[in-house]
Amino acid sequence: MNIVSIPLSELKRPERNVRIHPEKQIKEMMRSLDKFQQTRALVVDENYTVLVGNGILTAMERMGYQAADCHIVTALSEAEKKKLMLADNQIQRLGIDDAEAFDAIIAELGKDIDVPGYDEELLRLLNTDAETADDMFSGYGIVADEHLEQFAQASEKYSRQEEAFAASAEQYVPNGPGNPLQRPSEPIHSVGQVSHGVETAVAETTMESISAPTPLQRRFLICPKCGEKIWL
């Protein structure tokens, strides 16, 4: 493998990069570089265009690195270079974590769980023994005494409102008398309407002559199957 140190100023970005590197990822890469230095070489072509490792390059630039270890690949066609970029990104996604091995390693680390790429609070929770976890969660879901009375008063208030609402409601019987959806039929007039050769006059209609809609009323149906009220 042809690994050489190349100044960052001589490295070039590809015209299109397959992977987008969010700010959070770049910061975690910087944490990794700070702890372990550069652990993988960038992959560049004979023109020093970076095919693999553009995120690491960004992190190194921010941290003031002057050069990076690079693996130079040559004799690749433009199509093969694009395929290499695609393959490297996709193959990384195919791996899965071994949960048992992960838990064992976290347990071996003990309290030293500052690991780039992972949330330290999450690792601390995963590394917590059963007794400590019980203590941590024992207070969850417990309501403070000063709030209990407020909850009780609110519950009583809403209960009274529901009772008043139900008491003032009336039963609605579909297709029966008092159906709120039924309205008296009204003749429809049009300008220039002719009936038996006689032109009828059309009354002028203004916005003021249109009556406001009837306010909605508290109504309910009785379910024919279960007998419960269905509020409209």
C-alpha positions as CSV (number, residue, x, y, z in Angstrom):
1,M,0.0,0.0,0.0
2,N,1.4,3.3,-1.1
3,I,1.1,5.6,2.0
4,V,2.7,9.0,1.8
5,S,2.3,12.3,3.8
6,I,0.8,15.0,1.7
7,P,0.3,18.6,2.7
8,L,-3.4,19.5,3.2
9,S,-2.9,22.5,0.9
10,E,-2.3,20.1,-2.0
11,L,-5.3,17.9,-1.4
12,K,-8.4,18.5,-3.6
13,R,-12.1,17.8,-2.9
14,P,-14.0,15.7,-5.4
15,E,-16.6,17.5,-7.6
16,R,-19.4,15.6,-5.8
17,N,-19.0,13.8,-2.5
18,V,-21.4,11.0,-1.7
19,R,-21.4,11.5,2.0
20,I,-22.7,14.6,3.8
21,H,-20.8,15.3,7.1
22,P,-23.0,17.0,9.7
23,E,-21.4,19.4,12.2
24,K,-21.9,16.9,15.0
25,Q,-19.9,14.2,13.1
26,I,-17.1,16.6,12.3
27,K,-16.8,17.5,16.0
28,E,-16.7,13.8,17.0
29,M,-14.0,13.2,14.3
30,M,-12.0,16.1,15.9
31,R,-12.4,14.4,19.3
32,S,-11.1,11.2,17.8
33,L,-8.1,12.9,16.2
34,D,-7.3,14.6,19.5
35,K,-7.3,11.3,21.4
36,F,-5.8,9.0,18.8
37,Q,-4.3,11.1,16.0
38,Q,-4.9,9.9,12.4
39,T,-5.7,6.2,12.5
40,R,-6.7,5.7,8.8
41,A,-5.2,7.0,5.7
42,L,-7.1,9.2,3.3
43,V,-7.5,7.6,-0.2
44,V,-6.5,9.9,-3.0
45,D,-5.9,9.6,-6.7
46,E,-2.8,10.5,-8.7
47,N,-4.1,14.1,-8.8
48,Y,-4.4,14.2,-4.9
49,T,-8.2,14.3,-5.2
50,V,-9.7,12.8,-2.0
51,L,-11.9,9.8,-2.8
52,V,-12.2,8.5,0.7
53,G,-11.9,10.5,3.9
54,N,-13.3,14.0,3.2
55,G,-14.9,14.2,6.6
56,I,-11.5,13.5,8.3
57,L,-9.9,16.0,6.0
58,T,-12.4,18.7,7.2
59,A,-11.7,17.8,10.9
60,M,-7.9,17.9,10.3
61,E,-8.2,21.3,8.6
62,R,-10.1,22.8,11.6
63,M,-7.5,21.4,14.0
64,G,-4.6,23.0,12.2
65,Y,-3.0,19.8,10.7
66,Q,-0.4,20.6,8.1
67,A,-0.3,17.1,6.4
68,A,-2.2,13.9,6.2
69,D,-1.3,10.3,5.6
70,C,-2.7,9.3,2.3
71,H,-3.0,6.1,0.3
72,I,-2.5,6.9,-3.4
73,V,-4.5,4.8,-5.9
74,T,-3.5,5.1,-9.6
75,A,-4.6,3.7,-12.9
76,L,-8.3,4.0,-12.0
77,S,-10.7,5.3,-14.6
78,E,-13.1,8.1,-13.7
79,A,-15.9,5.6,-13.5
80,E,-13.8,3.4,-11.1
81,K,-13.1,6.4,-8.9
82,K,-16.8,7.1,-8.6
83,K,-17.5,3.4,-7.9
84,L,-14.8,3.4,-5.2
85,M,-16.4,6.4,-3.5
86,L,-19.8,4.7,-3.6
87,A,-18.5,1.3,-2.4
88,D,-16.6,2.7,0.6
89,N,-19.7,4.6,1.9
90,Q,-22.1,1.7,1.3
91,I,-19.9,-1.1,2.7
92,Q,-19.5,0.9,6.0
93,R,-23.2,0.8,6.4
94,L,-23.4,-3.0,6.1
95,G,-21.8,-3.8,9.4
96,I,-23.8,-4.3,12.6
97,D,-22.9,-4.1,16.2
98,D,-22.4,-7.3,18.3
99,A,-24.4,-6.2,21.3
100,E,-22.8,-8.8,23.6
101,A,-19.3,-7.7,22.7
102,F,-20.3,-4.1,23.0
103,D,-21.7,-4.5,26.5
104,A,-18.6,-6.5,27.6
105,I,-16.2,-3.8,26.3
106,I,-18.2,-1.0,28.0
107,A,-18.2,-2.9,31.2
108,E,-14.4,-3.4,31.0
109,L,-14.0,0.4,30.5
110,G,-15.7,1.1,33.8
111,K,-15.9,4.8,34.5
112,D,-13.5,5.7,31.6
113,I,-16.2,6.0,28.9
114,D,-15.2,9.1,27.1
115,V,-15.5,7.5,23.6
116,P,-15.7,9.7,20.5
117,G,-18.9,9.1,18.5
118,Y,-20.9,8.0,21.6
119,D,-22.9,10.1,24.1
120,E,-21.2,9.8,27.4
121,E,-24.4,9.9,29.4
122,L,-25.8,7.0,27.4
123,L,-22.7,4.9,27.9
124,R,-22.8,5.6,31.6
125,L,-26.4,4.4,31.7
126,L,-25.5,1.2,29.8
127,N,-22.7,0.6,32.2
128,T,-24.9,1.0,35.3
129,D,-25.5,-2.1,37.5
130,A,-29.1,-3.1,38.4
131,E,-29.0,-1.8,41.9
132,T,-27.8,1.7,40.8
133,A,-30.4,1.7,38.0
134,D,-33.1,1.0,40.5
135,D,-32.0,4.0,42.6
136,M,-31.9,6.2,39.5
137,F,-35.4,5.3,38.3
138,S,-37.1,4.9,41.7
139,G,-38.3,8.5,41.8
140,Y,-39.6,8.6,38.2
141,G,-43.3,9.1,37.9
142,I,-43.8,10.4,41.5
143,V,-45.8,13.6,41.8
144,A,-44.8,16.1,44.4
145,D,-47.3,16.7,47.2
146,E,-47.7,20.4,46.3
147,H,-49.0,19.4,42.9
148,L,-51.5,16.8,44.0
149,E,-54.1,19.4,45.3
150,Q,-53.8,21.3,42.0
151,F,-54.5,18.2,40.0
152,A,-57.5,17.3,42.2
153,Q,-59.0,20.8,41.8
154,A,-58.5,20.7,38.0
155,S,-60.1,17.3,37.8
156,E,-63.1,18.5,39.9
157,K,-63.5,21.6,37.7
158,Y,-63.6,19.7,34.5
159,S,-66.0,17.1,36.0
160,R,-68.5,19.9,36.8
161,Q,-68.1,21.4,33.3
162,E,-68.9,18.0,31.8
163,E,-71.9,17.5,34.0
164,A,-73.3,20.9,33.1
165,F,-72.7,20.3,29.4
166,A,-74.6,16.9,29.6
167,A,-77.5,18.4,31.6
168,S,-78.1,21.1,29.0
169,A,-77.9,18.8,26.0
170,E,-80.9,17.4,24.1
171,Q,-81.2,14.2,22.2
172,Y,-81.1,14.4,18.4
173,V,-83.2,11.9,16.4
174,P,-82.1,11.7,12.7
175,N,-84.9,12.3,10.2
176,G,-87.2,13.3,13.0
177,P,-88.8,16.6,14.1
178,G,-86.3,19.2,15.2
179,N,-83.6,17.8,12.9
180,P,-81.0,20.7,12.9
181,L,-79.9,19.7,9.5
182,Q,-83.3,20.2,8.0
183,R,-84.1,23.7,6.8
184,P,-87.3,25.0,5.1
185,S,-87.1,24.8,1.4
186,E,-86.9,28.1,-0.3
187,P,-87.6,28.9,-4.0
188,I,-84.5,29.6,-6.1
189,H,-84.9,32.7,-8.3
190,S,-82.6,33.6,-11.2
191,V,-82.3,36.8,-13.2
192,G,-84.6,36.8,-16.2
193,Q,-86.5,33.7,-15.1
194,V,-89.6,33.1,-17.3
195,S,-92.7,31.1,-16.3
196,H,-95.4,30.4,-18.9
197,G,-94.1,33.3,-20.9
198,V,-94.3,35.8,-18.0
199,E,-91.1,37.2,-16.8
200,T,-90.9,37.3,-13.0
201,A,-89.2,40.0,-11.0
202,V,-86.3,39.1,-8.9
203,A,-85.9,40.5,-5.4
204,E,-82.6,42.2,-4.8
205,T,-80.6,40.3,-2.2
206,T,-78.1,42.1,0.0
207,M,-75.6,40.7,2.6
208,E,-77.7,42.3,5.3
209,S,-80.7,40.2,4.2
210,I,-78.8,36.9,4.7
211,S,-79.6,35.7,8.3
212,A,-76.7,34.5,10.5
213,P,-76.5,30.7,10.8
214,T,-78.2,29.1,13.8
215,P,-75.7,28.6,16.7
216,L,-74.6,25.0,17.2
217,Q,-76.5,23.4,20.1
218,R,-75.5,20.7,22.5
219,R,-76.9,17.5,21.0
220,F,-76.3,13.8,21.2
221,L,-77.4,10.6,19.6
222,I,-78.1,7.3,21.4
223,C,-76.2,4.4,19.9
224,P,-78.7,1.8,18.9
225,K,-76.3,-1.0,19.8
226,C,-74.7,-0.1,23.1
227,G,-77.0,2.7,24.3
228,E,-74.2,5.2,24.9
229,K,-74.4,8.9,24.1
230,I,-72.6,10.0,20.9
231,W,-72.0,13.8,21.2
232,L,-72.5,15.8,18.1
